[in-house]
Amino acid sequence: MPNQPAQPTPNGFVISRVFGAPRDLVWQCLTQAERMKEWWGPKGVKVVKATMDFRVGGIFHYGMQNADGSIMWGRQVFREIAPPDRIVFINSFSDEAGGLGRHPLAPQWPVQMHATYIFEEMPGGKTKFTVHWHPYEATAEEQAAFDAGHASMTGGWGGTLDKLEEYLAPMQQQQQ
């Protein structure tokens, strides 16, 4: 199903997608490193490393390889886990060792992002997945870069959600 249009909010970004899969399955796809490794990231990237300590204070650390062979590292530090409804974390670029890092191509990008994933059960065994994303402890310059990046975020998140939809497709067929 198509993305719902991204909605600029005063300091935030929101994007949603309805998947034809049950909430528990969509939850597993975002909480298990072995699943995330199969589909995570924008189109054109491949996850080459994914480790997850899925608990409050735990970290999901991953490396995404671009078509040119370069690897971008990222991490999520979990702040709240409320199965199967919500996950709250601080997202950032990283280094290979899991340390805090800056966006390799946009140094003015916020160092940290506050992210909330919402999983809503829908009729017919479907799930509405919503991402709420906003800068965390950002400078004015970082906030401005984030505000100017909504089109890019829509493309990146749209491609990521497309990949999740493709990953879910064979599992959805098995349940029918």
C-alpha positions in Angstrom: 0.0 0.0 0.0 1.3 3.5 -0.7 2.8 5.7 2.0 0.5 8.2 3.6 2.0 11.5 2.7 4.8 12.7 5.1 3.5 15.3 7.4 5.8 18.1 8.5 5.2 18.9 12.1 6.7 21.8 14.1 10.2 20.1 14.6 9.1 16.7 13.5 8.5 14.3 10.6 5.8 11.6 10.4 5.3 8.8 7.8 2.9 5.8 7.9 2.3 2.7 5.9 -0.4 0.0 6.2 0.9 -3.5 5.7 -1.2 -6.5 4.9 0.4 -8.4 7.8 -0.5 -8.9 11.4 0.9 -6.6 14.0 3.0 -9.3 15.8 4.8 -10.1 12.5 5.5 -6.4 11.7 6.7 -6.0 15.3 9.1 -9.0 14.9 10.5 -7.5 11.7 11.6 -4.4 13.6 12.8 -6.1 16.8 14.9 -9.0 15.6 18.3 -8.3 14.1 18.2 -11.3 11.9 15.0 -10.0 10.3 16.2 -6.4 10.1 19.4 -7.5 8.3 17.2 -8.9 5.5 15.3 -5.6 4.7 16.4 -2.6 6.7 17.5 0.7 5.1 16.7 2.7 2.0 16.6 1.1 -1.4 20.0 0.4 -2.8 21.7 -0.4 0.5 22.5 -3.8 2.0 22.9 -4.4 5.7 26.3 -6.0 6.3 26.1 -6.1 10.1 23.2 -6.1 12.5 23.3 -6.7 16.2 20.5 -6.0 18.7 20.1 -6.0 22.4 16.4 -5.4 22.5 15.8 -4.0 26.0 15.5 -0.5 27.5 19.1 0.8 27.4 20.0 -1.8 24.7 21.3 -0.9 21.3 20.6 -1.9 17.7 23.9 -1.4 15.8 24.0 -1.8 12.1 26.2 -1.2 9.0 24.6 -0.4 5.6 26.7 -0.9 2.5 26.0 1.5 -0.4 26.3 0.6 -4.1 29.8 2.2 -4.1 30.9 -0.2 -1.4 31.1 2.4 1.4 29.5 1.5 4.7 27.4 3.8 6.8 27.0 2.8 10.4 24.0 3.6 12.6 22.6 2.8 16.0 19.4 2.9 18.0 19.4 3.2 21.8 16.1 1.9 23.1 14.3 4.1 25.7 10.9 2.6 25.8 9.6 -0.8 24.7 5.8 -1.4 24.9 5.0 -4.6 23.0 3.3 -4.8 20.5 2.3 -1.1 20.4 5.4 1.2 20.6 9.1 1.5 20.5 10.9 4.7 21.5 14.6 5.2 20.9 17.4 7.7 20.1 18.7 7.1 16.6 22.1 8.3 15.3 24.8 7.7 12.8 27.6 5.7 14.3 31.1 4.3 13.8 32.0 0.6 13.3 32.5 0.2 17.1 29.0 1.6 17.9 30.1 5.1 19.0 28.1 8.2 18.3 28.8 9.7 14.9 27.7 12.4 12.4 26.0 11.9 9.1 28.9 11.1 6.7 27.4 13.2 3.9 25.6 16.0 5.8 27.7 17.3 8.8 24.9 19.8 9.7 22.4 16.9 10.2 21.3 16.4 13.8 23.6 14.1 15.7 20.7 12.4 17.5 17.1 11.8 16.5 14.2 10.9 18.8 12.2 8.2 17.1 8.9 6.6 18.0 7.5 3.6 16.1 3.7 3.0 16.5 2.2 -0.4 15.6 -1.6 -0.2 15.2 -3.7 -3.3 14.6 -6.1 -2.8 11.7 -9.1 -4.8 10.5 -8.4 -7.8 8.2 -5.1 -8.7 9.9 -3.4 -5.5 8.7 -1.0 -3.2 10.6 -0.5 0.5 10.4 3.1 1.3 11.1 3.9 5.0 11.9 7.3 6.6 12.3 7.6 9.8 14.4 11.0 11.4 14.0 12.4 14.6 15.3 15.8 16.1 16.3 17.0 15.5 19.8 19.1 18.1 21.6 19.7 19.7 18.2 21.3 23.1 17.5 19.4 25.6 15.4 21.5 24.7 12.4 20.8 21.0 12.9 17.0 21.7 13.3 17.1 23.8 10.1 18.9 21.0 8.2 16.3 18.5 9.5 13.4 20.8 8.5 14.9 21.2 5.0 15.3 17.5 4.6 11.7 16.3 4.6 11.6 15.4 0.9 14.8 13.3 1.3 13.4 11.7 4.5 10.2 10.8 2.6 12.2 9.2 -0.1 14.5 7.3 2.3 11.7 6.1 4.6 9.5 5.4 1.6 12.2 3.1 0.2 12.7 1.5 3.6 9.0 0.8 4.0 8.9 -0.6 0.4 11.6 -3.0 1.3 9.7 -4.1 4.5 6.6 -4.6 2.4 8.6 -6.8 -0.1 10.1 -8.8 2.8 6.6 -9.3 4.3 4.9 -10.4 1.1 5.9 -14.1 1.1 5.0 -14.4 4.8 1.6 -12.8 4.2 0.9 -15.3 1.4 1.7 -18.2 3.8 -0.9 -16.9 6.3 -3.7 -16.8 3.7 
